[in-house]
Amino acid sequence: MRLIKLLSNLGYGSRKEVQKYIRMGIVTDAEGTVLKDDARTAHEDIRFNERRLDPAHGVVLMLNKPTGYVCSLKDTGKLVYELLPSRFAERKPVLSTVGRLDAATSGLLLFTDDGDYLHRIISPKNHVAKIYEVTLARPLEGHEAAIFASGELILDSEKTPLKPAQMEQTGEKTARLTLYEGRYHQVRRMFAAVGNHVEALHRAQMGDLTLGGLEPGKWRLLTADERDGLLKTT
């Protein structure tokens, strides 16, 4: 792939803008040699403004999403893409969120440009656990865990029961909930079904992947081992 197309696809600018950057001499190899559009330099050896390029197709990154941000490229209000370098919203193919967290939910959010990987992560067939920390409006009554684990709970306006979910009570009004599917507003609707209301919701973990000290609003790329590890079924 020619250099102009590569950099444009990675979101570094339009083809016209990238052509200008190449003429300016800010696209180099690892040794600092200025590259031309016909350069045959390995992806990992190309530098843009002295920095390594983002990974090519198949990139996966993790964001610690704060509350108040919407998982959309085109919506009103604050968008999760505003927390990433602007080039990530311009990649081709697009960098999409792996599932969604609503504006009132914080925590671990993944992005990828690999559609097959995205669908494998969110598919209930692959049993990727999504673990949430929940704060409730009213004290837990003690029956909730059994209802969620039964595999018989049917949410309002739906016809098929939820897959069994595990709930661990961590306080009078707090719990840790593990799901293996991702229906619309599922956690909030589950607790509404047992007569409670979610006041705060945070996704703490997916599979074995945790935020690991990543501060709210910050992001990082996943390693190959982390990316592949998410697809190991439980």
N, C-alpha and C positions, 0 to 999 in steps of 0.2 A: 504494500500500500504506500502511495506517495506521501511524503511528509505533510503536505498541506491538508490532504484528506484525513490523515491520522489525527492530527492536532484538532482539526475541526470536529471530527467525530467524538473526540474526548472532551469537547466543550471549551477549548481554549480560545475560541473566537470563530467568526464566520471565515469562510475560505479567503475572502478579501483581507480580513484582519490578520489571519495567520500568515498570508503572503507578505504583509507588511512587517510582521515580527521576524520572519526569516530574513528579509532585506535588512532589518535593523541589527541582525547578528545576535539575537538573544536565544536562538535555538542552536544548541551546540551538542557535541558528544561529551563523554565523561572526561575527556582530556582538555576540553575547552575549545576545540576546533569548531568554527562556525559551519553549520550544515546548510546545504542547498536542498531544494525540493526533491531532487533525484537521488539523495543520499541513501545508501543501503546500510543503515545503522540499526543494530538490534534495539528493540523497544526499551529494554532496561538500561541501555547506554545513552539514551537521548536525554538532554537536559533542557528545560524551559526556564529561562531566568535563573540558571544555575541549580534548579531543582529537578529531581527525578519526575518523569511523567507519572500520572495516575495509571493504575493497571488498565490493560485493554479489556475487551469484553469478558464478562464473568466476575466483575468487581462486586464485592459485598462489603458494606460498611455498617457500623453500628453507631447510633445516636442515643444519648440519654435525653429523651424528649421532656422538656418542661411542660407544665400545664399551660393552656392558653394558645397552643399552636395546633393548626389543622393539618392533617395528612393529605395535602392536595397541592397540585402545581398551579391550579387556577381556581381561586376561591377568594372570598373576602376575609379580612382579618389577617392574623399572623400565620404564615405558612412554615412548615418544618424545613422547607428548602432554604429559607432565609438563614438557617443556622449552619448551612454548609457553604463551602466556596461556590460562587455563582456558576462556575463551569459545570458542576454536577447536575444542574437543572437543564443544561444545554447538551448533554451527551446524546449520542445516537448509537444504539437504541437508548431510549430514555431510562433514567435511573428511577425505579419505582419503589414505593414502600412495600415491604413484605407484610401484607395485612395492614390494618389501620389501628391507631389509638385515637379515641375521640379527644376533643380539645381539653376536656376536664381530666384526662388520664395522662399520667407521666410514665417515664421509664424506658425500657429497652425497645428500640425500634430499629429494624433492619431495612436497608435499601440494597437493591441489586438491579443490574441491567440484563440479567439472565432469566428470561421468562420461565424456562423449564425448572430452574432451581427454585424460583419463587413459588411455583405451584406445588413442587414437592414439599416445601417447608410448610405451606398452609394446608395441605391435604390431610384430612383426618387419617387416611390410610397409612401415613408414615409415622404416626404416633409421636410427633415432636411436641413435647410438653411446653405449655406456656404457663408460667407461674406468676400469680398476682398477689400483692399485699393489699388487703381491703380494710378500710375503716368504715364502720357502719353508724347509722343514726341511733339505733337502739341496741340494747344488749342482745347477744345471741341466746337462743332458748334451749339449745342442746340437740334439737332434732335435725338441724340443717345438714350436717355431714352425711347422715344416712339417706336423706332425700337426694342429695347431689350424687351420691355413690350408687344409687339404685339403677340408674339407666332408664328410669321411667318418667322422669320429669319432662313435661311438655310445656313449653313457654306459650304465653298468650299469643294468639294469632298464628301459631304453627301447628303442624300435624304430626311431625315425627319427634320422638323423645330425644333428649340430649344423651350423648355418650356419658358413661360414668365419669365423674370428676371427684377428686380428692380434696377435702377441706380439713385443715388443721386450725383449731381455734388457738389464737396466740394471746388473747386478752378478752376482757368483757365485751368489747365492741370491735375487736380486730380478728382477722383470720388470714390464712395463707391458702389460696385456692389454685389447684393444678388442673388445667384443661387440656384436652387433646383435639379440640376443634375451635373454630372461631366465628361463631354466629354474631349477627348484628347486636352490639351492646350486650353481649351474652352475660357477663358477670353482673351487670346492673339488673338485668331482667331476671336472673336466677334468684338474686336476693329479694327482688320485688315479689317473686312468686312465693317466697316463704314469709312475706309480711315485713320486710325490712327495706332500708334505703341506703345505698352506697353514698357515703359522703366524700371519700377519697379513694382513688384507685391508682395503683402503681404496678407496672409489669417489671418484675425483678429478674426474670430468668426465662430463657428459651433453651430447651434441652439442657446441656451442661454449661451453656454460655451465660455468664453474668456480666453486669456492668463493670465489675472489678475496679471500683474507685473512680470510674469516669464521671466527671462532674456534670450536673445538669446543663444542657445546651452544648456540650462538647461531643465530638465524634472521633472515630478512628476506623481504619481499615481492619477487616478480619484477616487473620493468617489463613494459609491454606488448610492447616490442621483444624482450625476453628470452623471454617466453612464446611469441610467434609464431615466434621464431627457432629454437626447438627442433623445430618441425615442418617445417623445411626439410630435405628428404631429401638424403642425401650421394650 
